[in-house]
């Protein structure tokens, strides 16, 4: 079960993100939400459905016919389909609507084990990291 946490300067300063190798994290996902802009591409590669969530219906990519099985993730963790839903491509990052639903917050799944300290990353030159070099956005300080 993911632990989705808003990214904050206080909590995540000095951390680095390592790019995923494969899609093992999605091997048990039978469906994934998709955005309106993805529908045409996703529909050409996999079945779509609409699922009721909070009184609304959202489009989802159907990736398996039973819970716990994703037919698009091979035994080695590689994606075997022609289209990867954006939510899976963006993992472990999520945009989550705030309680007032007027803004979204950038969040991360901290259980993903993709965060490590920059000190550890610098010791290993083979690991790619993403570092924030621009001044902090005042939006995230609130």
C-alpha distance (Angstrom), angle and dihedral (degrees) to the residues before:
residue distance angle dihedral
X1 . . .
X2 3.81 . .
X3 3.79 121.9 .
X4 3.80 103.2 -141.9
X5 3.82 111.3 -159.7
X6 3.82 129.0 175.1
X7 3.80 111.5 -112.2
X8 3.78 110.2 -114.5
X9 3.75 132.8 174.6
X10 3.80 91.2 -125.2
X11 3.79 95.4 52.5
X12 3.80 102.0 34.0
X13 3.83 105.7 32.4
X14 3.79 109.9 123.3
X15 3.80 93.2 24.6
X16 3.79 128.0 121.3
X17 3.78 130.8 -157.8
X18 3.79 122.7 -135.2
X19 3.78 118.4 -149.0
X20 3.79 114.1 -111.8
X21 3.76 120.4 -106.4
X22 3.78 105.2 -148.0
X23 3.79 133.9 -26.4
X24 3.82 103.4 -86.1
X25 3.82 88.0 130.1
X26 3.84 88.1 67.9
X27 3.81 97.3 44.3
X28 3.81 91.9 105.9
X29 3.83 97.3 41.4
X30 3.80 112.0 107.5
X31 3.83 92.8 -175.4
X32 3.80 140.2 18.0
X33 3.81 129.0 -163.3
X34 3.78 115.2 -112.6
X35 3.78 131.7 -162.1
X36 3.77 125.7 -121.1
X37 3.79 91.9 -105.2
X38 3.82 90.4 57.4
X39 3.80 98.7 52.9
X40 3.82 97.7 92.8
X41 3.81 94.7 47.1
X42 3.80 94.6 41.4
X43 3.83 93.1 47.0
X44 3.79 90.1 56.8
X45 3.80 91.0 57.0
X46 3.82 108.3 31.3
X47 3.80 142.7 9.2
X48 3.81 117.7 -84.1
X49 3.79 130.5 -151.1
X50 3.80 138.7 176.1
X51 3.80 118.4 -119.9
X52 3.80 125.5 -165.9
X53 3.79 111.5 -119.8
X54 3.77 123.5 168.5
X55 3.79 93.8 -17.0
X56 3.82 93.1 -50.2
X57 3.77 132.6 90.8
X58 3.79 117.5 -122.9
X59 3.81 127.5 -169.4
X60 3.80 116.4 -113.7
X61 3.78 134.1 -174.1
X62 3.80 109.2 -124.0
X63 3.80 107.9 -136.2
X64 3.78 100.1 166.7
X65 3.79 140.5 15.6
X66 3.81 95.6 -133.1
X67 3.79 133.5 39.2
X68 3.77 114.0 -91.7
X69 3.80 97.0 27.7
X70 3.80 128.2 95.1
X71 3.81 111.9 -176.8
X72 3.82 91.1 -164.7
X73 3.83 95.0 65.3
X74 3.79 113.3 77.7
X75 3.81 125.3 -146.2
X76 3.82 90.5 -94.9
X77 3.83 92.1 53.3
X78 3.80 94.6 -105.6
X79 3.79 120.9 135.9
X80 3.81 109.2 -112.3
X81 3.81 100.0 -174.3
X82 3.79 131.1 88.8
X83 3.81 95.7 -118.1
X84 3.81 131.8 40.4
X85 3.82 115.6 -158.1
X86 3.82 112.8 -117.5
X87 3.80 92.3 -119.9
X88 3.81 89.5 61.5
X89 3.81 93.6 43.3
X90 3.82 89.8 52.9
X91 3.81 95.4 47.5
X92 3.06 127.3 160.4
X93 3.83 87.5 28.3
X94 3.81 124.5 76.9
X95 3.79 136.5 178.9
X96 3.79 106.4 -136.2
X97 3.79 124.7 -172.1
X98 3.78 113.9 -120.4
X99 3.79 120.2 -123.3
X100 3.81 92.2 -95.2
X101 3.86 87.1 52.5
X102 3.80 92.1 -140.3
X103 3.79 95.8 101.8
X104 3.78 137.9 31.9
X105 3.78 127.1 -135.8
X106 3.79 125.5 -145.6
X107 3.81 107.1 -121.6
X108 3.79 137.1 178.1
X109 3.79 135.1 -150.1
X110 3.80 99.6 -121.6
X111 3.80 92.6 -169.6
X112 3.81 88.3 65.7
X113 3.83 90.3 88.9
X114 3.77 89.5 -138.8
X115 3.79 95.2 116.5
X116 3.77 120.5 86.2
X117 3.75 135.8 158.0
X118 3.79 117.8 -85.6
X119 3.82 88.7 -124.9
X120 3.81 90.1 63.6
X121 3.81 92.3 43.6
X122 3.80 93.1 52.8
X123 3.80 91.0 56.2
X124 3.80 91.2 60.6
X125 3.80 112.4 54.7
X126 3.82 92.2 -171.6
X127 3.80 94.1 69.2
X128 3.79 119.5 88.1
X129 3.77 117.2 -141.0
X130 3.76 136.1 -174.0
X131 3.77 114.9 -136.8
X132 3.78 128.5 -174.5
X133 3.83 108.1 -125.4
X134 3.81 100.6 166.3
X135 3.80 122.4 87.2
X136 3.82 111.9 -85.3
X137 3.78 116.8 -89.0
X138 3.82 111.3 -115.2
X139 3.82 88.7 -136.8
X140 3.82 90.5 71.0
X141 3.80 92.9 49.6
X142 3.81 93.4 64.7
